[in-house]
């Protein structure tokens, strides 16, 4: 399987939810089971990515990530939605449903 770059992934026609997080962040750890549940409910309708801000600081800077967790929803390279903090799977699913083709 080929490895795609972040840019290639977010420029696709499928919604991509990106979780900017950090290992040391308590609320970020709370997002892990929420994102797992979300993936089970949306299946292939969306891609879910986790980005560690400490290991990808240039990416975090590029999207002005100042707090973690921060979630961004992309489609075709555009940020369609953004929110910081822990977000319920049901809310995330409704956001993805709104933007999927």
Secondary structure, DSSP 8 states (H G I E B T S, - for coil): -----HHHHHTSSSEEEEEEE-TT-HHHHHHHHHHHHHHHHHGGGEEEEEEETTT-HHHHHHTT--SSSEEEEEETTEEEEEEES---HHHHHHHHHHH--
